[in-house]
Amino acid sequence: MNESDSIRSSVATYYASKLAAHGPTPQGVDWNGVASHELRHRQFLRLLDGIPDASLLDLGCGFGDFFRFLRAEGHRGRYIGYDIAPDMIAEALRLHGQGADRQWRVGAEPEERVEFAIASGILNVKGDAPVEVWERYVHETIDILAHVGRRGFAFNVLSLSSDPERRAANLYYADASKMLSYCLGRYGRSVALLQDYGLYEFTVIVRHP
């Protein structure tokens, strides 16, 4: 098992345990509550740029709450949800069904390419992985998003701007300025970093030229 596969196995086990304990709730995907979950979702609307029929892939979709949110916001495009935890995909299927406009897959490296790709929360739970190992995994995951989203992609991650005493040892906190510089250097000039929405995290939006 390589480094990334080992990380994914640990992450899948972690999130499966959260779902088993809390069910299809924000806590079931390790978020604090409904209000912050909705606020987090809302940041990704900027990526879609008001295009209701755009296709989107959600890497680490959990039980599909972002799909619910998108439909409530009037988005009609094809949605594909990927998650490495089979129990999450089973719950997404139970809640939302499957059809031409929605598909669910177990996995971490999508075969499809769509207009936009997002990842929410999957870069945070490093467990006991060393920071340098986790950062390689983070960069690899961002590269996957960049390949999958033909027109652009977005992701969020916990921020080092958070209060030091409130940080948890098993979570990864990124330096916003370094992440911005990394994305500008690797993916081009059309990059936005959002850290003004009141949570201890930031969202990065990248558009392909």
C-alpha positions in Angstrom: 0.0 0.0 0.0 1.5 3.4 -1.0 1.5 6.5 1.1 -1.8 8.0 -0.4 -3.6 4.7 -0.2 -2.7 4.3 3.5 -4.0 7.8 4.2 -7.2 7.2 2.3 -7.8 4.0 4.2 -7.4 5.8 7.5 -9.6 8.7 6.4 -12.4 6.3 5.1 -12.4 4.5 8.5 -12.6 7.9 10.4 -15.5 9.2 8.4 -17.4 5.9 8.4 -17.2 6.0 12.2 -18.6 9.6 12.3 -21.5 8.5 10.0 -22.2 5.5 12.2 -22.3 7.7 15.3 -24.2 10.7 14.1 -26.1 9.6 10.9 -26.6 11.9 7.9 -26.1 15.2 9.8 -23.2 17.8 9.7 -21.6 15.9 12.6 -21.8 12.8 10.5 -19.2 14.3 8.2 -17.3 15.9 11.1 -18.7 19.5 10.9 -20.0 21.5 13.8 -23.6 22.2 12.8 -26.1 23.1 10.1 -25.3 26.9 9.9 -21.6 26.5 9.3 -22.2 23.6 6.9 -24.5 25.8 4.8 -22.1 28.7 4.9 -19.3 26.4 3.8 -21.4 25.1 0.9 -22.3 28.7 -0.2 -18.6 29.6 -0.9 -18.6 27.1 -3.8 -21.4 28.9 -5.6 -18.8 31.5 -6.8 -17.1 28.7 -8.8 -20.3 27.9 -10.6 -20.6 31.5 -11.6 -24.4 31.4 -12.0 -24.4 28.6 -14.5 -27.3 26.3 -13.5 -26.6 23.6 -16.0 -22.9 23.2 -15.3 -21.7 19.6 -14.6 -20.0 19.2 -11.2 -18.0 16.5 -9.4 -17.9 16.5 -5.6 -14.7 14.7 -4.4 -15.4 13.4 -0.8 -19.1 14.0 -1.2 -20.1 12.3 2.1 -23.8 11.5 2.1 -24.5 14.1 -0.6 -25.5 17.2 1.3 -23.9 19.5 -1.2 -26.1 17.9 -3.9 -29.2 18.8 -1.8 -27.8 22.3 -1.3 -27.2 22.8 -5.0 -30.7 21.7 -6.0 -32.2 24.1 -3.4 -30.2 26.9 -5.0 -31.6 26.1 -8.5 -28.7 24.2 -9.9 -29.8 21.6 -12.5 -26.6 20.3 -13.9 -25.2 16.8 -13.7 -23.7 16.0 -10.3 -21.3 13.2 -9.6 -20.4 12.4 -6.0 -17.2 10.4 -5.1 -16.3 9.2 -1.6 -13.8 6.7 -0.3 -16.1 5.5 2.4 -18.6 3.0 1.0 -21.1 3.7 3.8 -21.2 7.3 2.8 -22.1 6.4 -0.8 -24.7 3.9 0.4 -26.3 6.7 2.5 -26.2 9.2 -0.4 -28.0 6.6 -2.6 -30.6 6.1 0.1 -31.2 9.8 0.5 -31.0 11.1 -3.1 -31.3 8.1 -5.4 -29.5 7.7 -8.7 -30.4 9.1 -12.1 -29.2 10.8 -15.2 -28.6 14.0 -13.2 -26.9 12.4 -10.2 -24.4 9.5 -9.8 -22.5 8.2 -6.8 -19.2 6.4 -6.9 -16.8 4.8 -4.4 -13.3 6.0 -5.1 -10.7 8.7 -4.8 -9.5 9.3 -8.4 -12.4 10.0 -10.8 -12.4 8.8 -14.3 -14.9 11.4 -15.5 -14.1 15.0 -16.5 -16.7 17.7 -15.8 -16.9 21.4 -16.0 -16.2 22.0 -12.3 -14.9 20.0 -9.4 -15.0 20.7 -5.7 -13.7 19.1 -2.4 -15.0 20.2 0.9 -13.4 19.0 4.2 -11.3 16.2 2.8 -8.0 18.0 3.4 -8.4 18.5 7.1 -8.2 15.2 9.0 -4.6 14.2 8.9 -4.8 11.9 11.9 -1.3 10.9 13.0 0.3 11.5 9.5 3.4 13.7 9.6 2.6 17.2 8.2 5.0 16.8 5.3 3.4 13.5 4.3 -0.1 15.1 4.6 0.9 18.1 2.5 2.1 15.8 -0.3 -1.4 14.2 -0.1 -3.0 17.6 -0.2 -1.1 18.6 -3.3 -1.9 15.3 -5.0 -5.6 15.8 -4.2 -5.6 19.3 -5.6 -4.0 18.0 -8.8 -6.8 15.5 -9.1 -9.4 18.3 -8.9 -7.4 20.4 -11.4 -7.6 17.5 -13.9 -11.2 16.6 -13.3 -12.6 20.2 -13.6 -12.2 21.4 -17.2 -13.3 24.9 -16.4 -12.2 25.1 -12.8 -12.1 23.7 -9.3 -12.4 24.7 -5.7 -11.5 23.3 -2.2 -11.5 24.3 1.4 -9.0 23.7 4.2 -8.5 24.8 7.8 -6.5 27.9 8.3 -3.4 28.7 10.3 -5.1 32.0 11.0 -7.2 30.2 13.6 -6.5 30.6 17.3 -3.5 28.3 18.2 -5.1 27.1 21.4 -8.2 25.9 19.5 -6.3 23.8 17.0 -6.5 20.0 17.2 -3.5 17.8 16.9 -5.2 15.4 14.4 -6.2 18.2 12.0 -4.2 20.0 9.3 -4.1 23.7 9.2 -2.7 25.4 6.0 -1.0 28.8 5.6 -3.3 30.8 3.3 -0.5 32.9 1.7 1.5 29.8 0.9 -1.5 28.0 -0.5 -2.3 31.0 -2.7 1.2 31.2 -3.9 1.3 27.5 -4.6 -1.9 27.6 -6.7 -0.9 30.7 -8.6 2.4 29.0 -9.5 0.9 25.7 -10.5 -2.5 26.5 -12.0 -2.2 30.1 -13.4 -3.4 33.5 -12.5 -7.1 33.0 -12.1 -7.1 32.1 -8.4 -9.2 33.5 -5.6 -8.8 32.8 -1.9 -11.8 33.4 0.4 -11.2 33.8 4.1 -13.9 36.4 5.0 -16.9 34.2 5.8 -16.4 33.8 9.6 -15.1 30.2 9.8 -11.6 29.1 10.7 -10.8 28.0 7.2 -10.4 29.3 3.7 -11.8 28.3 0.3 -9.7 28.5 -2.9 -11.3 28.9 -6.3 -9.3 28.3 -9.4 -10.4 28.9 -13.0 -8.7 27.3 -15.9 -7.7 29.7 -18.8 
